[in-house]
Amino acid sequence: MDKSLKKSQKSKPEEKKTSFWARIFVRKGWGQVILLPLLSVFTALFIGAFIIAFSNIEVLTSWGKIFSHPWETLAITWNSIKTAYVAMFEGSFGKPVEMIAAVRTWLSTGMTKDLVAAFRPFSESLVIATPYIFAGLGVALGFRCNLFNIGAEGQLFIGALASVFIGYSVTGLPFYIHMPLAVIGGVAAAGLWGAIPGFLKAYTGAHEVINTMMMNYIAFRLMDFFLTGPMARPDKMPITPEIQTTAYLPTLFPSPMRVHWGFFIALGAAILVYWFLWKTPLGMEIRMVGANPRAARYAGVKNKTIIVLTMTISAALAGLGGVSQILGVDHRLVRAFSSGYGFDAIALALLGNSHPFGVVLASLLFGFLRGGAARMQSIAGTPVELIRIIQGMVIIFIAAPEIIRGLYHIRSKSKKEPVSAALLKEG
């Protein structure tokens, strides 16, 4: 009996030990959805620290004396990294000491001057993140239908172009009519712009990547034409006239803080997109077409209609990014007013796992990184381009999660399950 028991125990396959990260974070698959992006950001910042250090002339000079003055060399290296990241943090969020002091002053005296100045860096990061959220939601919605909307930048331009035209040319309307009219006009124009490649995809089979990319160039040249012709200022500068104050998106705090209604509209849009995708039959059909178009067609889904509709909504969301920037911040349109929001939106959709709430978090991350870049350059002398390097590394690690899993010994949730099926089940 003892021998047979021992043999049966030996014949049982040994249970694999669960990794430390899996035991703490992984629960029903959601842990890795949160953990992998966090580790990707941490790893990118860690590698970025070495780039910061060894792009500094003082650090490079000190390393020539590493054997004679090792502690001094390490101190100089550490100080360069610390100065850069502290400056980036303060440029993104503000100085905690000043923020606490400003809150105390406000509570005791009621004066808001110090409070506004202390929280301005944080507010600027939110301003930067607002167009990111809209554009990222648009691209993520397309991904859910297995559509690669590479035209978010052009759609953002078209939305801005239409809203600024309504904003300055229409006069005599009250705020509660003029501002919504400018928003709706920009959204409608961007949606129609996106419907064109959607129609071509659905009815001719033309690939949406090529079409949306070409539509970007058409949008850029169209804007150049209007800014140097019909929509140019009276002095012929390639800038549109300033929009009427009745078309402004109201700000939430006194100047110089620029946070406006657009940020909360963006958060509302994320909630609405989540509800639409996972709580409505139409959203289910979009995800079905994205997961398996043949099965969706067999189930009675009108695939062509869904493709056109998805591209239209995707473009409308991206266009809202341009609308919010014009009506809430710039109040006029200039050449190249967007600093790559639409192209970065592709990375945001990937970083957020094509989930609306994930896109919001990814957009806030990019907003805070860009918000701290200027201060990092002025205080630490670190090039702004380093932020782009860090963003690029985050995207690489997100796009190739096996790198992070290998570095931190995290087991994959499922190797056999297709990505499209995994996306369909999330929510």
Secondary structure, 3 states (H helix, E strand, C coil): CHHHHHHHHHHCCCCCCCCHHHHHHCCCCHHHHHHHHHHHHHHHHHHHHHHHHHCCHHHHHHHHHCCCCHHHHHHHHHHHHHHHHHHHHHHHHCCHHHHHHHHHHHHHHCCCHHHHHHHHHHHHHHHHHHHHHHHHHHHHHHHHCCCCCCCHHHHHHHHHHHHHHHHHHCCCCCHHHHHHHHHHHHHHHHHHHHHHHHHHHHHHCCCHHHHHHHHHHHHHHHHHHHHCCCCCCCCCCCECCCCCHHHCCCECCCCCCCCEHHHHHHHHHHHHHHHHHHHCHHHHHHHHHHHCHHHHHHCCCCHHHHHHHHHHHHHHHHHHHHHHHHHHHHCCCECCCCCCHHHHHHHHHHHCCCCHHHHHHHHHHHHHHHHHHHHHHHHHCCCCHHHHHHHHHHHHHHHCHHHHHHHHCCCCCCCCCCHHHHHHHCC
